[in-house]
Amino acid sequence: MTRSDLVALLGERFSQLTHRDTEFAVKTILDAMSDALARGHRIEIRGFGSFSINRRPPRMGRNPRSGEQVVIPEKLVPHFKPGKALREAVDARTAALEAEVQQTARDEPAT
């Protein structure tokens, strides 16, 4: 799902909002989350998951063109950990899709 898809979905669900209002709401939420992570804060959305910052330590790497060893500096990267409810929902949906595929395979005649 892209940002545009999210804006469109929210616009359908909340028809009283204009497209501009929906875009503004999505942008405001994502900007607030980005700012919080940039300041090193953790974001927790109960039932969905949490966002935090992970530190990647410096390491040695190789320049693929020359083969020369180079130092790759430390880097801070965003990390998402899904909540229990999200994991269970995805797992249930995956199990339902797998059962549907197996049922379809059983129903098709062998050629």
Sequence and secondary structure as in RCSB ss.txt:
>XXXX:A:sequence
MTRSDLVALLGERFSQLTHRDTEFAVKTILDAMSDALARGHRIEIRGFGSFSINRRPPRMGRNPRSGEQVVIPEK
LVPHFKPGKALREAVDARTAALEAEVQQTARDEPAT
>XXXX:A:secstr
  HHHHHHHHHHH TTS HHHHHHHHHHHHHHHHHHHHTT  EEETTTEEEEEEEE  EEEE TTT  EEEE  E
EEEEEEE HHHHHHHHHHHHHHHHHHHHHHHHS   
